[in-house]
């Protein structure tokens, strides 16, 4: 996860986890993200793969206000070889 704060994306403060064989070429999976403005949880096929708080990275920052949601694909670490989104849902 790349955190954008104060108008700048903090590349070197990125939070990540290795999901090993949970995400592989040609295999469908469901990724679910829950976020309350500070704490987030990421699940792949209903298995928790990451759980953190933004205050773990920036202890003095206030919680974020969620105004919109969306999808992003990162090409920085290599070419996208055919990602397909078959569904997208947002709930309160």
C-alpha positions, 0 to 999 in steps of 0.5 A: 500500500502506497500512502499519499499524504500532504500531496506526496506519495511516500514511496519509501514508506510503502506497506506490503506483504508477500501473498506467495501463491495466493495470487498467481497467473491464471487463477481467479481470486477475491480480494477484500479490503476493509478500512475505517480511516486508520485501520485496514484489513486485506483478505484474499479468498477470505484469508487475512493477509495484512492488517495494519493501522496508518498510525503504525507508519505515521503515529501523529497523523489523524485518521483519513476521511473516506470520500471515494473509492476506486481501483488502481493497477501498479505497472511500476514493477513490471508490465501488466500481463492481462489483469481483469476485474470481473467485479467491484463492490463498495459498501459502507 
